[in-house]
Amino acid sequence: MGIGGISIWQLLIILAIVIMLFGTKRLRTIGSDLGSAVKGFRKSMGDDDSEAQKASSEEEEQPSPRNDGNDKA
């Protein structure tokens, strides 16, 4: 038994059919494009996290305005 009830021979047959349909060059470019997309996604998620941490640390550093009761409006 293989993955989810699919044997190794069935996986090899599916792989052979995919290679015949798309060709190795096309599969290589698809894999490369997919890898760069995942890499860009991870980078953007990391940038968002670092920006959020930077913003929260800046908010902690700034003193909150106090109301002294001397409002001149």
C-alpha positions as CSV (number, residue, x, y, z in Angstrom):
1,M,0.0,0.0,0.0
2,G,1.3,3.4,-0.9
3,I,-0.1,6.9,-0.2
4,G,-3.8,6.8,0.5
5,G,-4.3,3.4,-1.1
6,I,-2.3,4.2,-4.3
7,S,0.5,1.7,-4.9
8,I,4.0,2.7,-6.1
9,W,3.2,1.3,-9.6
10,Q,0.2,3.5,-10.0
11,L,2.2,6.6,-9.0
12,L,4.9,5.7,-11.6
13,I,2.3,5.3,-14.3
14,I,0.7,8.7,-13.4
15,L,4.2,10.2,-13.4
16,A,5.0,8.7,-16.9
17,I,1.7,10.0,-18.3
18,V,2.4,13.5,-16.9
19,I,5.9,13.5,-18.4
20,M,4.6,12.4,-21.8
21,L,1.9,15.1,-21.7
22,F,4.0,18.1,-20.6
23,G,7.6,17.1,-21.2
24,T,10.5,17.5,-18.9
25,K,11.3,21.1,-19.9
26,R,7.8,22.3,-19.3
27,L,7.7,20.5,-15.9
28,R,11.0,22.1,-14.9
29,T,9.7,25.6,-15.7
30,I,6.5,25.0,-13.8
31,G,8.5,23.8,-10.8
32,S,10.8,26.8,-11.0
33,D,7.8,29.2,-11.2
34,L,6.1,27.5,-8.4
35,G,9.2,27.6,-6.2
36,S,9.8,31.3,-6.9
37,A,6.1,32.0,-6.1
38,V,6.4,30.2,-2.7
39,K,9.6,32.0,-2.0
40,G,8.0,35.4,-2.7
41,F,5.0,34.5,-0.6
42,R,7.2,33.6,2.4
43,K,9.3,36.8,1.9
44,S,6.2,39.0,1.9
45,M,4.7,37.2,4.9
46,G,8.0,37.8,6.7
47,D,8.0,41.5,5.7
48,D,4.5,41.9,7.0
49,D,5.4,40.4,10.3
50,S,8.5,42.6,10.7
51,E,6.5,45.7,9.8
52,A,3.9,44.8,12.4
53,Q,6.5,44.2,15.0
54,K,8.2,47.5,14.1
55,A,4.9,49.4,14.3
56,S,4.1,47.9,17.7
57,S,7.5,48.7,19.1
58,E,7.2,52.4,17.8
59,E,3.8,52.7,19.5
60,E,5.3,51.5,22.8
61,E,8.1,54.1,22.6
62,Q,5.8,57.1,22.0
63,P,4.3,58.6,25.1
64,S,0.6,58.9,25.1
65,P,-0.7,62.5,25.3
66,R,-1.9,63.5,28.8
67,N,-4.8,65.7,29.5
68,D,-3.6,68.3,32.1
69,G,-7.0,70.0,32.3
70,N,-5.5,73.1,30.4
71,D,-7.3,72.6,27.2
72,K,-7.2,75.8,25.0
73,A,-9.5,75.1,22.1
